[in-house]
């Protein structure tokens, strides 16, 4: 799959897969950040990515972030639609400081990762009742 992208900042890193088995590409910061304890900040990636039709780009935190950097993505994941690729549609991140101390991040730090997934759109039909039995809600399997 060929993906068009535009760097909207001179420090934006070109999207690339770091290993032959990687399913996601890393996303780095383009600016230094100082995040107060327990705070959330919005930051730039410098990237506009043209997501193919019938796909979404899922932005997730790198798995090492909480332990190594004390951060996570505040919204858990981001979903980039295929029509979010205009000249000002730069991907931005919401970063949460999980610690009780100030966190310093530098331009070039890889803090997120992106994965393209195919999307099937549902056709919804309203019904009067559901045919399956109720399972009881959260934790209904006993686990």
Secondary structure by P-SEA (a helix, b strand, c coil): cbbbbbcccccccccccccccccbbbbbbcbbbbbcccbbbbbbccccccccccbbbbbbccccccccccccccccbbbbccccccccccccccccccccbbbbbccccccbbbbbbbbbbbbbbbbcccccccccccccccc
